[in-house]
């Protein structure tokens, strides 16, 4: 590819998507936790040196907010068809692009490699258009491809206008193109308005043929990439295909999925080799998992980091950090800001929020730790609670190293407990505890054993 060649991309995202029956713009509906439009942005990211242009219309402000600086925007208003949508990008791209990729924001399964093949084909094409086609028994509303004797594209016939013979054609127009940009801007001005008052991008094929120019098509090997999202049924179909694609990728990489059909891994998740993911596990967002870790069954982990050699069973982890050699669960819950350092054990029905448990901490069952810093090798007895909220503020609890917190202890923050201190079972600790001291009772007081004198 010549260094001076500039490839730009236009993503069509202006439609309302009425068949979704939703107040949310169609291109913002989540697929595996990620808005549809972000898949299209990722697909073109490696092709272009400049941010793509997204054509917006319905829900324009919401789309801008989600996409942010990842794209440039033009507004199609009124919305007069696909050719009109591309024309709105001319002012931004006319002096920039040598080649223009046009795709849609509601086809999230198109791979970057597919678009790269499309661009390469156009750069070796003598004509101004290379388009993507596919073969399927279910046409899903796509237009039909009419081939000429030299195998170039002679025409695109929309399904509504096709004859019975043309409807029997199984090669379909997928509405993804690579154009010679300079030619396209002129051709768009020659597109005639349809009976519906719209301008269709497919008409540029006929314009190229009128000019004696060749239109090239490459066939998509895997038609599942071409699924467009027009209804929630389509969304569910795409979800199943994407999940299968992601799961296969991780298994080929060296991750064990004991039941892929019930394993849900988001597109941004990263997993180390020899990790095992159990059934009914959901890994979401920007989650990172180390090597030789066992996750699940029945885990939900979102935007969190999990180390290597961990064992996590039936846990919910949100925006938290878990270091190496940690064991958790079942039924443990890490909330935002939780940090379990190396070798921590957290029992069943425990919850940690906005707290750090230092190496070697053992946290018993039925406990809640919030806004706390727990020192190395401290034992948190079953039923322990940090009473961190006074009705106005969240107050901190700081516990030193090698502390033993007895079962059912209430730690009323703000509170400091020194190293090697102990609390008796059922204590309510309302004041700081010096290092090495034992406190018991309600409220907790220093405990000194009575020693009987001999004689």
Buried (B, 14 or more C-beta within 10 A) or exposed (E): EEEEEBBBBBBBBBBEBEEBEEEEBBBBBEBBBBBBBBBBBBBBBEBBEBBBBBBBBBBBEBBBEBBEEBBBBBEBEEBBBBBBBBBBBBEBBEEBBBBBBBBBBBBBBBBEEBBBBBBBBBBEBEBBBBBBBBEBEEBBEBBBBBBEEEEBBBBBBBBEEBEEEBEEBEBBBBBBBBBBBBBBBEBBEEBEBBEEEBBBBBBBBBBBBEEEBBBBBBEBEEBBBBBBBBBEEBBEBBBEBBBEBBBEEBBEEEBBBEBBEBBBBBBBBEBBEBBBBBBBBBBBBEBBBBBEBBBBBBBBBBBBBBBBBBBBBBBBBBBBBBBBBBBBBBBBBBBEBBBBBBBBBBBBBBBBBBBBBBBBBBBBBBBBBBBBBBBBBBBBBBBBBBBBEEEEEBBBBBBBBBBBBBBBBBBBBBBBBBBBBBBBBBBBBBEEBEBEBBBBBEEBBEBEEEEEEEE
